[in-house]
Amino acid sequence: MEAFTLFDQFPEPARSQLRAAFDEGRTRPEWCFAEGQARLAYWAPFPGSEPVIVWQFDPGPDPVAAAGLLRRSLGEMGLTKIIHDISLQPGLAPAVDRAVEHEALIEAGFTMEVERLLLEWAAVSDVPRDPGRLTYVPARRLDPAEVIGILVRISEGSLDHDTRVEVATSGAEKEARWMYDDLMSRKAKPNWFVVGYLGDSPVGLVAPDDHSIAYIGVVPEHRGHGYVDDLLAWGTRTLAEAGLQRVVAATDVANVPTAAAFRRAGYSEVGRLFRYYWRAS
């Protein structure tokens, strides 16, 4: 257990979160780094996957020292790409309100590429009504290849920045397989991640997890008919009926149609997420 002393260098609640993520196979002590007052830890979305995000990052007071820790950790981990998110209340900006963290990221070679809306539905709002046009089949009952195929089709013409980047660099099939593994590993009841069908034709899918709408998408041939509202209503109602008082979600600021769908469903903006990317040259 001596390795856990690396977790102990983090203050609460980060320390407890790191230990919980370790128990779930999502982080490791050797993915934690500390130098002076700066410390960071990497996180993977599901067991067996490579780390994708600088998760716990406390830069301390010196952006140059924090940038050095970032560069050293990226080199020792042998990573080729990684992201880091800064979440803020509406109207705030990382360069001003998280200046040390922002400067450390830029100094280490990260670039801020996308701004996302953080959205929330609260139980004080009406649960969105499902029009009943679709039938829903849990993804776990379907052949993985069928669900992956639907994810590939959803990626066609996607307005989501991450999806477009991954499809362009890794290919739609690899991105869809990774997304499938990610969604299947979420903390959710087995029947929550569903594919919506119009007759025998798959329209799209929605994947609620234990607190959020983790993913939602419509295949190209069914776009423009409001089916995203059906899927979102099903996902939100599923979590509301499970007793959740709040459901969170996120979408790119530039993804105007999806943002509008969330607002129609009673979600409101509660913050902004600024996503920084680092890629090996």
C-alpha positions as CSV (number, residue, x, y, z in Angstrom):
1,M,0.0,0.0,0.0
2,E,3.1,2.3,0.0
3,A,2.2,3.4,-3.5
4,F,-0.9,5.0,-2.1
5,T,1.3,7.7,-0.5
6,L,1.2,9.3,-4.0
7,F,-2.6,9.7,-3.5
8,D,-2.0,11.1,0.0
9,Q,-0.1,14.1,-1.5
10,F,-3.5,15.4,-2.7
11,P,-5.9,17.2,-0.4
12,E,-9.4,16.1,0.2
13,P,-11.7,15.6,-1.7
14,A,-9.2,14.7,-4.4
15,R,-7.5,12.1,-2.2
16,S,-10.8,10.2,-1.7
17,Q,-11.7,10.6,-5.4
18,L,-8.4,9.1,-6.5
19,R,-8.8,6.1,-4.2
20,A,-12.3,5.5,-5.5
21,A,-11.1,5.8,-9.1
22,F,-8.3,3.4,-8.4
23,D,-10.8,0.9,-7.0
24,E,-12.7,1.2,-10.3
25,G,-9.5,0.7,-12.4
26,R,-9.6,4.3,-13.7
27,T,-6.3,5.6,-12.3
28,R,-3.1,4.3,-10.7
29,P,-0.6,5.6,-8.2
30,E,2.0,5.8,-11.0
31,W,-0.2,8.2,-12.9
32,C,0.2,10.7,-10.1
33,F,2.9,13.3,-10.1
34,A,4.0,16.0,-7.6
35,E,6.7,18.6,-7.6
36,G,6.9,21.5,-5.1
37,Q,3.4,22.7,-4.6
38,A,2.2,21.4,-8.0
39,R,0.5,18.0,-8.3
40,L,-1.5,16.2,-11.0
41,A,-3.1,12.9,-11.7
42,Y,-4.3,11.2,-14.9
43,W,-7.6,9.4,-15.4
44,A,-9.0,6.8,-17.9
45,P,-12.7,6.5,-18.6
46,F,-12.8,2.7,-18.2
47,P,-10.6,-0.1,-17.0
48,G,-7.9,-1.1,-19.5
49,S,-8.0,2.2,-21.5
50,E,-5.2,4.6,-21.7
51,P,-5.5,7.8,-19.7
52,V,-7.2,10.6,-21.6
53,I,-7.4,13.5,-19.2
54,V,-5.3,15.4,-16.7
55,W,-7.9,15.0,-14.0
56,Q,-6.8,16.2,-10.6
57,F,-4.5,19.2,-11.3
58,D,-3.4,21.6,-8.6
59,P,-0.8,23.9,-10.2
60,G,0.2,25.7,-7.1
61,P,1.3,29.3,-7.3
62,D,3.9,29.1,-10.0
63,P,2.7,28.4,-13.6
64,V,6.3,27.8,-14.9
65,A,6.8,25.0,-12.2
66,A,3.4,23.5,-13.0
67,A,4.2,23.5,-16.7
68,G,7.4,21.7,-16.0
69,L,5.5,19.1,-14.0
70,L,3.1,18.7,-16.9
71,R,5.9,18.2,-19.5
72,R,7.7,15.7,-17.3
73,S,4.6,13.7,-16.6
74,L,3.6,13.6,-20.3
75,G,7.1,12.4,-21.2
76,E,7.3,9.7,-18.4
77,M,3.8,8.4,-19.3
78,G,4.7,8.3,-23.0
79,L,1.4,9.9,-24.0
80,T,0.6,11.1,-27.5
81,K,-2.5,13.1,-26.7
82,I,-4.3,14.3,-23.6
83,I,-7.0,16.8,-22.6
84,H,-7.6,19.0,-19.6
85,D,-10.9,20.7,-18.7
86,I,-11.4,23.9,-16.7
87,S,-15.0,24.4,-15.5
88,L,-16.2,27.8,-14.5
89,Q,-19.4,29.7,-13.8
90,P,-21.0,31.6,-16.7
91,G,-19.2,34.8,-17.5
92,L,-15.8,33.8,-16.1
93,A,-12.7,33.1,-18.3
94,P,-9.7,30.8,-17.6
95,A,-7.1,33.4,-18.5
96,V,-8.5,35.7,-15.8
97,D,-10.2,33.5,-13.2
98,R,-7.9,30.4,-13.3
99,A,-4.8,32.3,-14.5
100,V,-2.1,30.1,-13.1
101,E,-3.7,26.9,-14.4
102,H,-4.3,28.5,-17.8
103,E,-0.7,29.8,-18.1
104,A,0.7,26.4,-17.0
105,L,-1.2,24.6,-19.7
106,I,-0.2,27.0,-22.4
107,E,3.4,27.0,-21.3
108,A,3.3,23.1,-21.4
109,G,2.1,23.2,-25.0
110,F,-1.7,22.8,-24.5
111,T,-4.2,24.8,-26.6
112,M,-7.7,25.7,-25.7
113,E,-9.8,24.4,-28.6
114,V,-13.4,24.2,-27.6
115,E,-15.8,25.8,-25.1
116,R,-18.7,23.7,-23.9
117,L,-22.0,24.5,-22.2
118,L,-22.6,22.9,-18.8
119,L,-26.3,22.2,-18.5
120,E,-28.6,21.0,-15.7
121,W,-32.2,19.8,-15.4
122,A,-33.6,20.1,-11.8
123,A,-36.6,18.3,-10.4
124,V,-38.3,21.6,-9.8
125,S,-38.8,21.6,-13.6
126,D,-41.3,19.5,-15.5
127,V,-40.1,16.2,-16.8
128,P,-39.9,16.5,-20.6
129,R,-42.7,14.5,-22.3
130,D,-41.8,11.7,-24.6
131,P,-44.0,11.9,-27.7
132,G,-44.1,8.1,-27.9
133,R,-42.9,8.0,-31.5
134,L,-40.0,5.7,-30.8
135,T,-39.5,2.3,-29.3
136,Y,-36.4,1.7,-27.1
137,V,-34.2,-1.3,-26.9
138,P,-31.4,-1.5,-24.3
139,A,-28.0,-1.5,-26.0
140,R,-26.9,-4.5,-24.0
141,R,-29.5,-6.6,-25.7
142,L,-28.1,-5.8,-29.1
143,D,-25.1,-7.1,-30.9
144,P,-22.2,-4.8,-30.1
145,A,-21.5,-4.5,-33.9
146,E,-25.0,-3.1,-34.4
147,V,-24.5,-0.4,-31.7
148,I,-21.1,0.4,-33.0
149,G,-22.5,0.8,-36.5
150,I,-25.1,3.2,-35.2
151,L,-22.3,5.2,-33.4
152,V,-20.3,5.3,-36.7
153,R,-23.4,6.7,-38.5
154,I,-24.0,9.3,-35.7
155,S,-20.5,10.6,-36.2
156,E,-21.2,11.4,-39.8
157,G,-21.6,15.2,-40.0
158,S,-21.4,15.5,-36.2
159,L,-21.0,19.0,-34.8
160,D,-19.2,17.7,-31.7
161,H,-15.6,18.9,-31.7
162,D,-14.1,15.8,-30.0
163,T,-15.9,13.4,-32.4
164,R,-14.8,15.3,-35.4
165,V,-11.2,15.4,-34.2
166,E,-11.1,11.7,-33.4
167,V,-12.8,10.6,-36.6
168,A,-10.3,12.7,-38.6
169,T,-7.3,11.3,-36.7
170,S,-8.3,7.8,-35.8
171,G,-11.2,6.9,-38.0
172,A,-14.9,6.6,-37.4
173,E,-14.8,2.9,-36.6
174,K,-12.1,3.2,-33.9
175,E,-13.8,6.2,-32.4
176,A,-17.1,4.3,-32.3
177,R,-15.6,1.3,-30.6
178,W,-13.9,3.5,-28.0
179,M,-17.2,5.3,-27.4
180,Y,-19.1,2.0,-27.1
181,D,-16.6,0.7,-24.4
182,D,-16.9,4.0,-22.6
183,L,-20.7,4.0,-22.5
184,M,-20.9,0.4,-21.5
185,S,-18.6,1.1,-18.6
186,R,-20.7,3.9,-17.1
187,K,-22.4,3.7,-13.8
188,A,-25.9,3.0,-15.0
189,K,-28.6,0.3,-14.8
190,P,-28.3,-2.2,-17.7
191,N,-31.5,-0.9,-19.5
192,W,-30.6,2.8,-19.3
193,F,-28.4,3.0,-22.5
194,V,-30.9,2.5,-25.3
195,V,-31.3,2.7,-29.0
196,G,-34.5,4.4,-30.3
197,Y,-36.2,2.8,-33.3
198,L,-38.9,4.1,-35.7
199,G,-40.3,0.7,-36.7
200,D,-37.3,-1.3,-37.6
201,S,-35.1,1.7,-38.4
202,P,-32.6,2.9,-35.7
203,V,-33.0,6.6,-35.2
204,G,-30.4,7.2,-32.6
205,L,-29.4,6.5,-29.0
206,V,-29.2,8.0,-25.6
207,A,-27.0,6.9,-22.7
208,P,-27.8,8.2,-19.2
209,D,-25.4,7.3,-16.5
210,D,-25.8,7.7,-12.7
211,H,-26.0,11.5,-12.9
212,S,-25.9,12.7,-16.4
213,I,-26.9,12.4,-20.1
214,A,-23.5,10.9,-21.1
215,Y,-24.3,10.7,-24.8
216,I,-27.1,11.4,-27.3
217,G,-27.1,11.3,-31.0
218,V,-29.3,10.9,-34.1
219,V,-28.3,9.1,-37.3
220,P,-28.1,11.4,-40.4
221,E,-31.2,10.1,-42.2
222,H,-33.4,10.9,-39.3
223,R,-32.1,14.3,-38.4
224,G,-34.3,17.3,-38.8
225,H,-37.5,15.7,-37.4
226,G,-37.0,16.4,-33.7
227,Y,-36.1,12.9,-32.6
228,V,-33.4,14.3,-30.4
229,D,-36.2,15.6,-28.2
230,D,-37.7,12.1,-28.0
231,L,-34.4,10.6,-27.0
232,L,-33.6,13.4,-24.5
233,A,-37.0,13.1,-22.9
234,W,-36.6,9.4,-22.5
235,G,-33.1,9.8,-20.9
236,T,-34.2,12.6,-18.6
237,R,-37.3,10.8,-17.5
238,T,-35.4,7.6,-16.8
239,L,-33.1,9.4,-14.4
240,A,-35.9,11.5,-12.8
241,E,-37.9,8.3,-12.2
242,A,-34.8,6.8,-10.6
243,G,-34.9,9.6,-8.0
244,L,-32.3,12.0,-9.3
245,Q,-33.0,15.6,-8.3
246,R,-30.5,17.0,-10.8
247,V,-29.4,15.7,-14.2
248,V,-26.3,17.3,-15.9
249,A,-25.1,17.4,-19.5
250,A,-22.7,19.2,-21.7
251,T,-22.4,20.1,-25.3
252,D,-20.2,22.4,-27.4
253,V,-21.2,26.0,-27.6
254,A,-21.0,25.7,-31.4
255,N,-23.4,22.7,-31.4
256,V,-26.5,24.9,-31.6
257,P,-29.1,22.3,-32.4
258,T,-28.2,20.0,-29.4
259,A,-28.0,23.0,-27.1
260,A,-31.4,24.0,-28.2
261,A,-32.8,20.5,-27.6
262,F,-31.5,20.6,-24.0
263,R,-33.1,24.0,-23.4
264,R,-36.4,22.7,-24.8
265,A,-36.2,19.8,-22.3
266,G,-35.9,22.2,-19.4
267,Y,-32.1,22.3,-19.0
268,S,-30.5,25.5,-18.1
269,E,-26.9,26.7,-18.4
270,V,-25.0,26.4,-15.1
271,G,-21.4,26.9,-16.3
272,R,-18.9,26.7,-19.1
273,L,-16.2,24.1,-19.7
274,F,-13.0,25.1,-21.5
275,R,-11.2,22.1,-23.0
276,Y,-7.5,22.2,-23.6
277,Y,-5.6,19.7,-25.8
278,W,-2.0,18.5,-25.9
279,R,-0.7,16.4,-28.7
280,A,2.8,15.1,-29.2
281,S,4.6,16.8,-32.1
